C-alpha cells in the first residue's frame, strides 16, 4: 500500500491552499448562458505574439531548472514521454540515484 510522504502531503496542501486563495482572482469571459468562452489569439496578431512571448519565457525558466526538479522541463517531459531507446525505470535511476528520493516516487 502506498503511503504518501510528509513532503508530498504538504506540497499538495500548499497547492490546494493556493488554488482556494485564487478563487475569484481569475476571471474568464462568459456567454450569456453561463458557458465558458475560451479565447484563442491568432499568432499573427499582437495579442498572439504577446502570448507566444509569455510562453517562451515560461519554457525558458523551466529549461533553466535542473533535470530532477519537478518544475523543470525534463521532469515534466518524463511525465508524458520517455524516449523509445530508454525505459522509465532507467531514466528514473539516472535522474534520482536514491530510491528513497520523494521526487523519484513523484516522477
N, C-alpha and C positions, 0 to 999 in steps of 0.2 A: 504494500500500500504506500502511495506517495504521501509524504509529509512535507509541506512547504517550509522553506527556511524562514527565519525571522526577517531576513533582509527582503525576501520576496513578498512577504505579507506587508511589511512596512512600505515597500515600493508601490504595491497595489493600492494600499490605503492612501498614500500620498497622491497617486494619480486620481483616485476616486474623489478625494477631497478637492483637488484642483478642478475636476470636471464640475462638481457641485458648486464650487465658488464661481465658476464661469457661467453658470446658468443665467440667462438673461443678459449676459455681456455680449453675446454674439447674436446678430440678427440676420435673417435671410429674407430676401424679397418673397412675398406670398401672393398667390392669386386670391381672388375674392372668395373662392370655395374653401380656402384654408390649406390647399396643397402647396408644397414647396416648389418654387421656381428656381432652378439652378441656372446660373449664368455662365456661359462658356464664351470667352473672348476669342475673336479672330486673331491669330498670331501676327497678322499684318497690321493690326490696329495698335494705337499707342497703349491701350489697356492690355492687350495681349502681350506686347513687348515688355511691359512692366511685370506682368505675371511670370513671363519666362525669366526675367532678371531675378525675381524673388526666388523662383525655383532653382536657378543656377547657383545663387548664393547659398541656399539651404543644402544643396547637394555638395557644394564645396566644403561647407562646415562639417557635413557628415564624413566626407572623404578624408578630412584632416584628422579625424579621431583614430585611435589605434584599432587594429583589426579586431581585437576582442571586446571592444567597448559596445554594449548593447545599443547605443545610439548611433554607432558608426555604420558607414556604407557597407563594409564587408560583412558585418554581423547581420544586417538587415538582408543583404543579398543571400546569405546562407539560410535564412528563414524560408526563402522562396525557391532556391535552387542550389544544387551542388553540381559542379562540372561532371560530365559523364565519365571522365577518367579517374574520378575520386569517389570515395564513399563518404557519407555523412560522418560516420564514426572516425575515419582517418582525419577529416577536416577538424572535427571537434578536438581530437587528440593533439593536432598541430597547433590550434589556437589556444587551447587550455590544457597545459601539461598536468595539472592537478585534477584528478577525477572528482574531488570534493568541491571544486570551484562552483559556487552557486550560478555564475553566469554560464558555465558549461551545461548545467541542467536546464537553464532557461533556454539556451540555444537548442 
